[in-house]
């Protein structure tokens, strides 16, 4: 059988994606914000129930029943109220178009079963997940086909396995496959294949299909209009004038086909314009409100190398793709310029977005759809390694095994393991959990700050203490005092404590520590509304250091826990300190007692 190794690799990769999504972490069985149709996915999806079930694309009145019942988001994040008086869906409709066959099948099942045909019951969750796995397999299948045109069978097999097992593509195909990135990955794989076939044999059918794919990509995420660079530059082996002239001559000769592709792109893209006109009265609406791009200051360093969500920090295997551009021109020159131009512009746009960490993302999820193009330089790098001495090949293999293990560990910790906190990661916390499956609860402090003294304080001096026995908030609290007759109580009406200020003369002390006992009745799961424990240190009137902690990271229902907040004292010696507590706009009561401030040496 020809090219059987890469065929086995694709089949294994497809089965691994399915098994991960169906058995390991079945989002379609999860509830509320962990369900398949939740967060951004629910925003892409809202078009379908609005049009086909509730016949309400303007007021979205079904949201008032669906959001409390299924909880895909804590509040309305799928749409916002426009000045026209109608609700505008935040996301464009391309992903909804791609959900449509699976939504229709789910609706048919729901109508003929005991499940509610409301667009969010189990059949819809399952069918949208099944659709994402099928789309993932289709993308991998066509990625294999196009790679085999330029690379040997075993190189293609290794490249596909590295992408699936070693990068965040696994998460965004198997578990979060209903996000746009999985579908766009497949669109790009198909676009690469059709571009290659078009230059082999230009036909109106291929031109139309190319235009439809570009239009669908842009309808899914508007910045994907740059996908047009792939068919424009595919097969161009040089930037010399004669090569460019030949390409222009080809365009002139096949201009009607080029025009058909443009018209197909515009026709599909116009669906969004029609929606905006229908709902708002305007042909164009910027639905992302205050979110946008910093074109002159793209976030390259943070987006690629930060512990928070850096692309190469969370998918280091993609370094091989970047290195592979060195070898791609020599191995497959007709793919080089299209891959380089597209990848460069894609990376620039991705990291120019101000929300460069892309929310609760496992690495930079917006990079996933570019992987079919980045597979070419990766394959070139793998091919180069295969020509080297045995020691280098073994070293490369060992690194790949390490990167695959690391990606599987990350994927596990992002879901069942629970140690990974996408969107909240800090450098200190990242190193605190790296490679581990269990850490002390106190490690959670590192999500808010880089200080957490571990050891035994020496020569500790108490500089301030407060038992809140005379605190008047005790009488307003629904919880009894922690100790004695009084505790500081923060709740819906009392959000802020006073500033507790004290003089400091730390001498040789190297650390500052504030400690208090906290008690809650019900955990505040919205971390942005968590009670904040904050320290500020001053030299005279100038603030020289500060630290804070969201205490609900360490508290669960009914917990009473003693919590410390540390600050490393630097060159400048503080003369005054301030500690305050803020309830984060939460309506959940919390008690604070036995507050002590001390300085100590290591």
Secondary structure, DSSP 8 states (H G I E B T S, - for coil): -TTHHHHHHHHHHHHHHHHIIIII--GGG--GGGSSS-HHHHHHHHHHIIIIIS--SSS-TTHHHHHHHH-SSSS--SEEE-TTSSEEESS-SHHHHHHHHHHHHHHHHHHTSSS--SSSSHHHHHHHHHHHHHHHHHHHHHHHHHHHHHS-HHHHHHHHHHHHHHSTHHIIIIISTTSHHHHHHHHHHHHHHHHHHHHHS--HHHHHHHHHHHHHHHHHSGGGGGGHHHHHHTT----SHHHHHHHHHHHHHTHHHHHHHHHHHHHHHHHHHHHHHHHHS-S---TTTT--B-TTS--HHHHHH-TTT-HHHH-GGGHHHHHHHHHHHHH-HHHHHHHHHHHHHHHHHHHHBSSTT-SS-SS-GGGGGGHHHHHHHHHHHHHHHHTS-HHHHHHHHHHHHHHHHHHHHHHHIIIII----TTT--HHHHHHHTT-S---GGGGGGGT-S----S--EEEEEEEEE--TT-GGGGG-SS--SSTT--EEE-SS--B---EEEE---TT--EEEEEEEEEESS----GGGS-EEEEEEEETTEEEEEEEEEGGGS--TT-EEEEEEEEE--SS--SEEEEEEE-TT--S-EEEEEEEEEEEE-
